[in-house]
Amino acid sequence: SHSFAVTTEGELYSWGAGQCGRLGHGNEDKQLEPKRVQALLGLIVMAVSGGAFHSLAADEHGRVYGWGDGDGASLGLRLDADQLEPRRYPGNLRVAV
């Protein structure tokens, strides 16, 4: 119920249902057309994935960012509330891109 596109320049766009902040726009609003994820400006996004109510992205250095449903353990960020914008994972968590 939500979608992503990464441009050739590494810009991330999202659209669709916004429950739990899974689009990363700082709110839970529905987006009817692609909108750039402003919280990741200045980063080159290499990969993105969406779960049912959460989303993950990795930048060119393999740093991981998560947002969306924070009530459960989907994000693995020990949150008590939804994460409405991308948040970098702490420590040295990096992935291969």
MARBA-3410 file (N, C-alpha, C, O; in Angstrom, 1 decimal):
97
0.8,-1.2,0.0,0.0,0.0,0.0,0.8,1.3,0.0,0.3,2.4,0.1 ~ 2.2,1.1,-0.1,3.0,2.3,-0.3,4.2,1.8,-1.3,4.6,0.7,-1.3 ~ 4.7,2.8,-2.0,5.7,2.5,-3.0,6.9,3.5,-2.9,6.7,4.6,-2.3 ~ 8.0,3.1,-3.5,9.2,4.0,-3.5,9.8,4.0,-4.9,9.6,3.1,-5.7 ~ 10.6,5.1,-5.1,11.4,5.2,-6.3,12.7,5.8,-5.9,12.7,6.8,-5.1
13.8,5.3,-6.4,15.1,6.0,-6.1,15.6,6.5,-7.5,15.7,5.7,-8.4 ~ 15.9,7.7,-7.6,16.4,8.3,-8.9,17.8,7.9,-9.1,18.5,7.3,-8.3 ~ 18.3,8.1,-10.3,19.7,7.8,-10.7,20.7,8.7,-9.9,21.9,8.3,-9.8 ~ 20.2,9.8,-9.3,21.0,10.6,-8.4,20.9,10.2,-6.9,21.6,10.8,-6.1 ~ 20.1,9.2,-6.6,20.0,8.7,-5.3,19.0,9.4,-4.4,19.1,9.3,-3.2
18.1,10.1,-5.1,17.0,10.8,-4.3,15.8,9.8,-4.1,15.5,9.0,-5.0 ~ 15.3,9.8,-2.9,14.2,8.8,-2.6,12.8,9.5,-2.6,12.7,10.6,-2.0 ~ 11.9,8.9,-3.3,10.5,9.4,-3.4,9.6,8.3,-2.9,9.9,7.1,-3.0 ~ 8.5,8.7,-2.2,7.5,7.7,-1.7,6.1,8.2,-1.9,5.9,9.4,-2.0 ~ 5.2,7.3,-2.0,3.8,7.6,-2.2,2.9,6.5,-1.7,3.4,5.3,-1.6
1.6,6.7,-1.5,0.7,5.7,-1.1,0.1,6.0,0.2,0.0,7.1,0.6 ~ -0.3,4.9,1.0,-0.9,5.1,2.3,0.2,5.5,3.3,1.3,5.0,3.2 ~ -0.1,6.4,4.2,0.9,7.0,5.1,0.8,6.5,6.5,1.5,7.1,7.4 ~ -0.1,5.6,6.9,-0.2,5.1,8.2,1.1,4.8,8.9,2.0,4.3,8.3 ~ 1.2,5.2,10.1,2.4,5.0,11.0,3.6,5.7,10.5,4.8,5.5,11.0
3.5,6.6,9.5,4.6,7.4,9.0,5.5,6.6,8.0,6.6,7.0,7.8 ~ 5.0,5.5,7.5,5.8,4.7,6.6,6.3,5.3,5.4,7.2,4.8,4.7 ~ 5.8,6.5,5.0,6.3,7.2,3.8,7.5,8.1,4.1,8.2,8.4,3.2 ~ 7.7,8.4,5.4,8.9,9.2,5.8,8.7,10.7,5.6,9.8,11.4,5.6 ~ 7.5,11.2,5.5,7.3,12.6,5.3,7.0,13.4,6.5,6.6,14.6,6.5
7.1,12.8,7.7,6.9,13.5,9.0,5.4,13.5,9.4,5.1,14.2,10.3 ~ 4.6,12.8,8.7,3.2,12.7,9.0,2.6,11.4,8.6,3.3,10.5,8.2 ~ 1.3,11.2,8.7,0.7,10.0,8.3,-0.3,10.2,7.1,-1.2,9.4,6.9 ~ -0.1,11.3,6.4,-0.9,11.6,5.3,-0.7,10.7,4.1,0.4,10.2,3.9 ~ -1.8,10.4,3.4,-1.7,9.7,2.1,-1.1,10.6,1.0,-1.4,11.8,1.0
-0.2,10.1,0.2,0.4,10.8,-0.9,-0.1,10.2,-2.2,0.1,9.0,-2.4 ~ -0.7,11.0,-3.0,-1.3,10.4,-4.3,-0.3,10.4,-5.4,-0.6,9.9,-6.5 ~ 0.8,11.1,-5.2,1.9,11.1,-6.2,3.2,11.1,-5.6,3.3,11.4,-4.4 ~ 4.3,10.7,-6.3,5.6,10.7,-5.6,6.0,12.0,-5.0,5.8,13.0,-5.6 ~ 6.5,11.9,-3.8,7.0,13.1,-3.1,8.4,12.7,-2.5,8.6,11.6,-2.0
9.3,13.6,-2.6,10.7,13.4,-2.1,10.7,13.3,-0.6,10.1,14.1,0.1 ~ 11.5,12.4,-0.1,11.7,12.2,1.3,12.7,13.3,1.8,13.9,13.1,1.6 ~ 12.2,14.4,2.3,13.1,15.5,2.7,14.1,15.2,3.7,15.2,15.8,3.7 ~ 13.8,14.3,4.6,14.7,14.0,5.7,16.0,13.3,5.2,17.0,13.3,6.0 ~ 16.0,12.9,4.0,17.2,12.2,3.4,17.9,13.1,2.4,18.8,12.6,1.6
17.6,14.4,2.3,18.2,15.3,1.4,19.7,15.3,1.7,20.1,15.3,2.9 ~ 20.5,15.3,0.7,22.0,15.4,0.9,22.6,14.0,1.0,23.8,13.9,1.0 ~ 21.8,13.0,1.0,22.3,11.6,1.0,22.0,10.9,-0.3,21.1,11.3,-1.0 ~ 22.9,10.0,-0.7,22.6,9.2,-1.9,22.1,7.9,-1.5,22.8,7.0,-0.9 ~ 20.8,7.7,-1.7,20.1,6.5,-1.3,20.4,5.4,-2.4,20.2,5.7,-3.6
20.8,4.2,-2.0,21.1,3.1,-2.9,20.1,2.0,-2.9,20.0,1.3,-3.9 ~ 19.4,1.9,-1.8,18.4,0.8,-1.6,17.3,1.2,-0.7,17.5,2.0,0.2 ~ 16.1,0.7,-1.0,15.0,0.9,-0.1,14.1,-0.3,-0.1,14.0,-1.0,-1.1 ~ 13.4,-0.5,1.0,12.5,-1.6,1.2,11.3,-1.2,2.1,11.5,-0.5,3.0 ~ 10.1,-1.7,1.8,9.0,-1.4,2.6,8.3,-2.6,3.1,8.0,-3.5,2.4
8.1,-2.6,4.4,7.3,-3.7,5.0,5.8,-3.2,5.1,5.5,-2.2,4.4 ~ 5.0,-3.9,5.8,3.6,-3.6,5.9,3.4,-2.2,6.4,2.6,-1.4,5.8 ~ 4.1,-1.8,7.5,3.9,-0.4,8.1,5.2,0.2,8.4,5.2,1.2,9.2 ~ 6.3,-0.2,7.8,7.6,0.4,8.1,8.4,0.4,6.8,8.1,-0.3,5.9 ~ 9.5,1.1,6.8,10.4,1.2,5.7,11.8,1.4,6.1,12.1,1.8,7.2
12.7,0.9,5.2,14.2,1.0,5.5,14.9,1.5,4.2,14.4,1.2,3.1 ~ 16.0,2.2,4.4,16.8,2.6,3.3,18.2,2.5,3.7,18.6,2.6,4.9 ~ 19.1,2.4,2.7,20.5,2.4,2.9,21.2,3.4,2.0,20.8,3.6,0.8 ~ 22.1,4.2,2.5,22.8,5.2,1.7,24.0,4.6,1.0,24.4,3.4,1.2 ~ 24.8,5.4,0.3,25.9,5.0,-0.5,27.0,4.4,0.4,27.9,3.7,-0.1
27.0,4.8,1.7,28.0,4.3,2.6,27.6,3.0,3.4,28.3,2.5,4.3 ~ 26.4,2.6,3.1,25.8,1.4,3.8,25.1,1.7,5.1,24.7,0.8,5.8 ~ 25.0,3.0,5.4,24.3,3.4,6.7,22.8,3.1,6.5,22.3,3.4,5.4 ~ 22.2,2.6,7.5,20.8,2.2,7.4,19.9,3.2,8.2,20.2,3.7,9.2 ~ 18.7,3.5,7.6,17.7,4.4,8.1,16.4,3.7,8.2,16.0,2.9,7.2
15.6,3.9,9.2,14.3,3.2,9.4,13.2,4.2,9.8,13.5,5.2,10.5 ~ 12.0,4.0,9.4,10.9,4.8,9.8,9.6,4.0,9.6,9.5,3.0,8.9 ~ 8.5,4.5,10.3,7.2,3.8,10.3,6.8,3.3,11.6,7.1,3.9,12.7 ~ 6.2,2.1,11.6,5.6,1.5,12.8,6.7,1.3,13.9,7.5,0.4,13.8 ~ 6.6,2.1,15.0,7.6,2.0,16.0,7.1,1.3,17.3,7.8,1.1,18.2
5.8,0.9,17.3,5.2,0.3,18.4,5.6,-1.1,18.6,5.7,-1.6,19.7 ~ 5.9,-1.8,17.5,6.3,-3.2,17.6,7.8,-3.2,17.4,8.5,-2.2,17.7 ~ 8.3,-4.4,17.1,9.8,-4.5,16.9,10.2,-4.5,15.5,11.4,-4.8,15.2 ~ 9.4,-4.1,14.6,9.7,-4.1,13.1,11.0,-3.3,12.8,11.8,-3.8,12.0 ~ 11.1,-2.1,13.4,12.2,-1.3,13.1,13.5,-1.7,13.9,14.6,-1.4,13.5
13.3,-2.3,15.0,14.4,-2.7,15.9,15.1,-1.5,16.5,16.3,-1.6,16.7 ~ 14.4,-0.4,16.7,15.0,0.8,17.3,14.5,1.1,18.7,14.8,2.2,19.2 ~ 13.9,0.1,19.3,13.4,0.3,20.7,12.6,1.5,20.9,12.8,2.3,21.8 ~ 11.6,1.7,20.1,10.7,2.9,20.1,9.4,2.6,20.8,9.0,1.4,20.8 ~ 8.8,3.6,21.4,7.5,3.5,22.0,6.4,4.1,21.1,5.2,4.0,21.4
6.8,4.8,20.0,5.9,5.4,19.1,6.4,5.3,17.7,7.5,4.9,17.5 ~ 5.5,5.6,16.8,5.9,5.6,15.4,7.0,6.6,15.0,7.0,7.7,15.6 ~ 7.8,6.2,14.1,8.9,7.1,13.7,8.5,7.7,12.3,8.4,7.0,11.3 ~ 8.1,9.0,12.3,7.5,9.6,11.2,8.5,10.0,10.1,8.1,10.3,8.9 ~ 9.8,10.1,10.4,10.8,10.4,9.4,11.9,9.4,9.6,12.1,8.8,10.6
12.7,9.3,8.5,13.9,8.4,8.6,14.8,8.7,9.7,15.1,9.8,10.0 ~ 15.2,7.6,10.4,16.1,7.8,11.6,17.3,6.8,11.3,17.1,5.6,11.1 ~ 18.5,7.3,11.5,19.7,6.5,11.3,19.8,5.5,12.4,19.7,5.9,13.6 ~ 20.2,4.3,12.1,20.4,3.3,13.1,21.7,3.6,13.8,22.7,4.0,13.2 ~ 21.7,3.4,15.1,22.8,3.8,15.9,24.0,2.8,15.7,23.8,1.7,15.2
25.1,3.2,16.2,26.3,2.3,16.2,26.9,2.2,14.8,26.8,3.1,14.0 ~ 27.5,1.1,14.6,28.2,0.9,13.3,27.4,0.0,12.3,28.0,-0.7,11.5 ~ 26.1,-0.1,12.5,25.3,-0.9,11.6,25.4,-0.4,10.2,25.0,0.7,9.8 ~ 25.9,-1.2,9.3,26.1,-0.9,7.9,25.7,-2.1,7.1,25.9,-3.3,7.6 ~ 25.3,-1.9,5.9,24.9,-3.0,5.0,25.7,-2.9,3.7,26.2,-1.8,3.4
25.8,-4.0,3.0,26.4,-4.0,1.7,25.5,-3.4,0.6,24.3,-3.8,0.6 ~ 26.0,-2.5,-0.1,25.1,-1.9,-1.2,25.8,-2.0,-2.5,25.3,-1.5,-3.6
END
